[in-house]
Structure formats: C-alpha cells, structure tokens
Amino acid sequence: MERVEPFINEATNHGWVIFEPILAPYSILMMLKAFNAERPFSPEYFLTLLSRVMRRYYLSDSNVDVMKEEWEKHEWSRMRWPIFLEAIDCYKRGAYFASISTTAPLVEGILTYRGDMKPFSRTDKLKKRVREIDESGKLAEIVDRFFADTRSLDDFIEGSLNRHAILHGMDVKFGTQEKALQVIAMLNALVYI
C-alpha cells in the first residue's frame, strides 16, 4: 500500500495544498510514486517534482476554466474572480511579487465571507474558521503559517510565506514562482472546501 498520508504531510510541510479536483489523477499518482520509491527519500527531488507538476497542471487553461466554474457558484468568490484571474496572469508572466501581493489579501476576504464574520476580523478567528471547514486539517496548517503573528523581525522566519510580513514590507524576498503558486493553490482550495 502506498503511503498517501506521509506524502500529503510532506507536501503540506512545504506549503503545498494537494487538492484533487484540480490536479489530474495521473499527476498525483506520479508524485506519489516518486515519494514512495525504494531509493532513499530525497526532499530536493520530491520538491522539484512537486513544483513541476503543480506548475504544469494547476494553471493550465482547462483547469482555470474548472476553477472559474467553482468560483462562480458563490457571490463571495464570484466578486473576487477578476482579482484572482489577474493574479494568475501575473504568475504566468513571471510577475511573482505582483501575483502574491494580489492574492494574499483575498485569503482574508474569502475566509471572512465563508465564516459569516465581520470584515477585518482577527486572524485567530479566521484560522479557527479554516479548522472548522477543513476536514483533513492540512489546509488549516498552511493557513496557520500564512497568518502567523509576525509583529517584529524576531518573529519573522525567512523563507516562510507569511501574509503579515509580505503586506507590511518585512519580507522582500517572497516573489518566487513556487510561493506564488502556493498562494494561488491555497486560495483556490479555500473556495472549494
């Protein structure tokens, strides 16, 4: 039996949301086989393969059409679709700083409307809402790190993907291809769950 749970855990530890409705079953199987190969596990190889598969399948035109169908089902996501689509366009053009800066605030907006909360709710309430709607708990882990309190430079963990550090200018190295796609994947999963 292949080890699905450790595979999902490893992906989550590195900020990836493995979300089956978007990823093709073949791509998930390919990543799972690489993860479960009998050679010694190589985190570098796994992350390279994971990034490649996510880039190849996640933002194909056909998958963007599938995402749009889901986003159109709810008023709270429908009104944000043009912003999300612009972030995808930025990503495809290599404008990763712009892609992340565009999608990061949408996470809070979607969680606010999904939880019937007052706008500008405290992040602990937003994180609690994700834990309530995410049965696996994996998306909640990623959202917890994304909303981790970074009130000082001592709290900031370089290389982490943190909304507060990005939007308040503490992190100036966040604009990578991998992180941009991770925020897009996280935001899209929040619409689906």
N, C-alpha and C positions, 0 to 999 in steps of 0.2 A: 504494500500500500504506500503510495507516495505521500510525502509529508506536506500536506497543504497548509496546516496551521503554522509550522515554522517558516514556511515561505512567506505567508501573509505577514507574520511578525517581523521578519527581516525587512520586507518592503516598507512596512509601517515605521520601523525604527529609522529608516532613511527618508521619511517624509512622503512616501508614495501611497496613494489611495488605489488599491486594486479593486476596480469596480466592473463587474462582469457585464452589465448591459451595454457598456461602451466598448470594452476590449473584446476583440474577436476570440472565440474559444481556442483557436489554433495558437494565438499569441500567448495566452495564459498557459496552455499546455507546453509550449516551447520554453517559457520561463521556468515552469515547474520542473521540467526535465533537467534543465541546466542546474537548478538548485539542488536537485536530488541525485545528480551524477555521482558515480562511485569514486571519482577522484577527490582529493582534498578540496574542501569548500574554499572558494576564493571570493571574498567580498567584492574585490575590484571587478572581477569578471561578471559577477552577478549584477552589480550596479550598472556596469556598461551595457549589458544585455537588457536590463530592465529599462534604462533610459532610451535605448534604441527602439525597443518595442513600443514604449509609450509614445514616443515621437511619431513612429511610423503609423500606428493605428489610431491613436487617440484623436488626432486633429485632421484626419482625412476628411474630404468634403462630405462623403456619405455619413460619417459619424457626426459631423457638425449638424447635418440635417436631422439625424436621430435626436441629438441633444435639443435642437430647436423645438421638436415636437413635444418633448417633456417640459421645456421651459414655457411653452405656450399654454399649458394646462392650468397655470396659476397666475392670478393677477400680479402677485408679489414677485414672481420671476419674469413674467412677460414684460413688465415695465423696465426690467434690468437687462433684457436680452441684447438691446443695441450696445450697451456698455460692454457686456461680456463678449459680443462679437468683435468689437473694436480691440479688446484685449487679445483675442485670438489672432486678429490681423497683425497686431504689433508683434506677437510671438512669431508668426510666420515670416515677418520681415526682419527678424533678429533684434527687434527693439525690446529687449527683455526687461530693462528698467521700467519702461512705459507699460508693458504688459502687467507686471506685478503691481505697479502703482495704481493701475486702473482696476485690477481685480481685488486687491486687498480690502478696500472699504466695502465692497459688495458682500463679503463674508458676513460682516456685522449686520448689514441691511437685511440679508436673507434670513439670518437667524432671528432677528427682531420680528419680522413678519411671520415666520414659521411658528414662533412661540407666542404670538399674540402679545408681545411685550410693548412697553412704551419705547419710543425711539430713544436712543442714547442710553440704553440700559447698561448696567455694569457688566464687565466681561465675565465675572463669575456666574451671573445668571445666564449669559449666552452659552458658556461651557456646560452648565447644568442642562440646558435645553438639548444640546447635542447628545449628551449621555442618555437622555430620555428617549430620543428618537433613533439612536444608532444601536441596534441590537448586538452587533459584533464588538463594539467598543473601539474598533480600530480607527475610525474616522474621529471619534472623540479624542483619542490620543494625539492625533495630528493637530486638531483644533486647539487642544490644551496648550501645546507647544507654541502654536501660532499666536495665541492670546496670552502667553506667559508675561507676567509683570516685569518689565524692564524699566525701572524708574531711575536707574543710574548705570554708569558704564560698568560697574562691578557686577550688575545683574545680567549684562549682555553677554551671550555666548556667541563668539564669532563663528560664522558658518551656519548658524541656525536661521530658520525662516520665522521671523517674528514681526507681527504687524506693528507693534508699538515702536520698535527700533527702526523699521523702514519709514513709517509715516512721520516720525519725529526726527529723522535725519541722523540717527546714531549709526545705522548700518549703511555704508556707502559701497558695499561690495555684493549686494543682493541680486544684481541683474544678470543672472546666469540662465542659460537655456533650461537647465534642469529645474531650478527653483520656479521659473515662470510657468513651466508645465505642471509642476506640483501644485501651485496655487489654482491653476485652471481646473485640475482634476479634483481638488478639494472642494472648490466652489460648485462644480457640476454635481459632485456626489451629494452635497447639501440639498440640491434641488430634487434629486432622485429619492433620497431616503424618506 
